[in-house]
């Protein structure tokens, strides 16, 4: 059912705006957007941009951002895109999670600093793309991030990297792409010293006993060839087909 306002003479409420954002009802969103750009409209503290990104309503996001860009509300637009929900996520985090690529491109074009925004756990949109297995999104965000040296936002507060995130999600094909782009992450540990090889050996299908690189030997080896790590990831990937 399309979102609607019970009394068309009344301004849209937060509940009206939430339902409109879920359904992509632009007419209601335009009325709400003019005065409540940064207001939370759901129990998680999300704004209309959070909800639109999460539901992949590209057309509605384009129209709203264009309406702001063509007026004197450009600062309001930036504030809306930078607004965080109760977990510290900006709308770009939500778009990265669901692979809303066109929305992400538009948001980053409007404000490139969004790439480096972190949530309460220190996770960037790039981290969320890796954790959610969103290949196209990760490629785009990593490409935009490549102009920064060293690249920013590859690790969260506990030291876990985007490679940790991909492996923990068992997105092994994506993990290989991350390793190709950021090879140093293959040996980076989190705050507890847990590296990606440690994560891999915890998977029962990753290693067979009786070899030098069995689970026990790998944990205590000081030299883990990158090629071996790639082979292990390949093995895990095909085990899960």
C-alpha positions, 0 to 999 in steps of 0.5 A: 500500500502506498504511503499516505497522509491521513489529513492532506492539510497537515504537514507530514509526520515522522511516521508518514515520512518513514512509510513514504521513504520505505515506498519511495513516495516522493510527493510526501518526502518533498514536503517533509524534506523541506523542514526535517532533513536531519530528523530521525523517522524510525526507532533506529534514529534513521533519517529519510536518506537512511531509509531511502538508501536502505530500500534502494530508492535511487530516483527519490534520492536523486530528486531530493538531492537535486531539489536541495542543490538547486536551492539555497539549501546546499548546507542542509543537504550536506548536513542530511547526508552526514547525519548519523543514526543511533549506531553512528551510521550515515546514509552511505553506510546503509547504501553500502550494506545493501549495494545501492551503488547509484545512490552511493555514487550520487552521495559521494559526488555531492560530498566526498568526505562521506567516505571517511565517516565512521560509526560507533565501532569505527566502521566506514562505508567501505568496511560495511561493503566488505562485511556485507559482500558487496563487490561492486560497492567495495570496488567503487568505494575503494577506487574513490579512496585510492586518492588518499595515501595511505588509504583511509578507513580500512580498519575499525576501532578493534583493529579488524580490517576489511579483509577480516570482515570479508572472511568472517562473512565467508565472502571469499571471492571478495576477500581475494579482491581485497588482498589484491588491492591491499596485500598488507592486510593479509598479515594485520591483526586486530587488537587481540592479534587475530589475523586472517590466517587465524580466522581461516584455520577456525573454519573446519574446511580450511585445512586438513591435518597432517601437513606442515600448514595444518591448523596448529602449525599455521598458528605458530608459523612466522612466515605465511606465504601470500600464495598459500593464504590465497589458496586457502581462501580459494579452498574455502570459497569452493567448499561453500559453493 
